Every structure is written in C-alpha cells, then in structure tokens.
Amino acid sequence: MKIKSNFRKDSLLEGGKHMFREQGSTGRHIPPHERKALMSIEFEESDWVILKEVFDDEDTVFAAAEIINNAPPEIQILALQIINIIKEVK
C-alpha cells in the first residue's frame, strides 16, 4: 500500500511535537477536518486480498476501503498497521 502525504517534513509529528499550521508560526493546531485532506492511501492488490479475507464480501470490502480513505489520518494509520500485522501473521 502506498501512503501519500501532503505534509511538509517539518510539520510531521517529530520529537513529540504536534502538527501546527504551516502558514506562519501561529502555533495553532491543525483541526481534524483539515488533517483529513493531508493523507491519502492507495491499496495494492495484496491489501485487497486481505480485506476480502477479512470481510468476505466485495461490497463490504469497498465500503471499508472508502471508510478508511475518508477517515482522519490517525484512523488511517491504525487501519494500515492492522493490515500490516495481518500480512506478517500470514
């Protein structure tokens, strides 16, 4: 799976820092509705196979993928970690 990010390197969560707005140095956090647009996921064929095994129905697989793509970045990262764990166990 490929993860595309619209973050600049210095705005990532490095060294325990929180995400701040890139415009100026206001020190304000990026609200969740703005963070949603900062990350997108492209599923690979192996990811689709795992989702099909987990959900057992193609309609549910596509719905789950859509939910993951529209979720906040924190939820997307969690879902991707779970998929990677499933790959390792196989």
N, C-alpha and C positions, 0 to 999 in steps of 0.2 A: 504494500500500500504506500502511496505517496502522500505526503502532507505538504501542502503549500501554505506558506505563511506570508502575511503582508506586514509583519513586524520588521522594524529595523533592529539590527543586532543589539543596540544599546537599550532597546525598550523591552527586551526579554526579561524573564524573571531570573536574573543572575545575582548570586551572592545574597539571596534573601530579599532583594529589592522588589517592590511591587511595580506593576505596569503603570506608567504615567503617560499622560498625553505627550505626543511628540512635538506639538506646536508650543514653542516657548517653554519656559521652565516654571509653569504654574504649580507643579507638584500635585495636581488633581489626578485622581484615579480614573481609569477608563471605565465607564459604566458597562454593565453586562450587555446591553443592547448594541453597543458599539464594538465590543470584543468579538461578538458573533461573526462579524464580517472579516475578522483578521486571520481566519484559518479555514482551509477547505481540504477535504480528503478525497483522494481518488483510489477507489478499491481496485485491487488486482484480482486476477482470476482465482488465485488461491484463497483470497478473502471471501469471494462469493461462494466458493465450495464450503468453507467453514460456516458461513451464515446459513447456507442451505441445510447443512447437517444439524445445526442448532435449532432452526425454526421449522424445518421440514415442509415448508410451503413457500412457493416462489412469491406469492403476493405479500406474505409476511416478511420475506427477505427484503423485498424492495421497499416496503414500508419502514422496516428497521433501518435500512441504509439511508432513507430520506430523513428519518428522525435523527440519526447520528449526524448527518450533514447539516441539519438545521439547529443542532444543539449548541450550547455555549462551548467554548474551547475546552473548559475543564471536563465536561462530559465527553467530548470527542476524544480527548486524550485517554480518559478512563476506558472508553469502549475499545480504543485501539490497543491498549495494554491488555485487556481481557482477550482480544482476538490473538495477540501475540503469545499469550500464555497458552491458549488452546493449541496454537501451532506447535509450541515446544513440547506439549504433552503428547501430541500425536506421534 
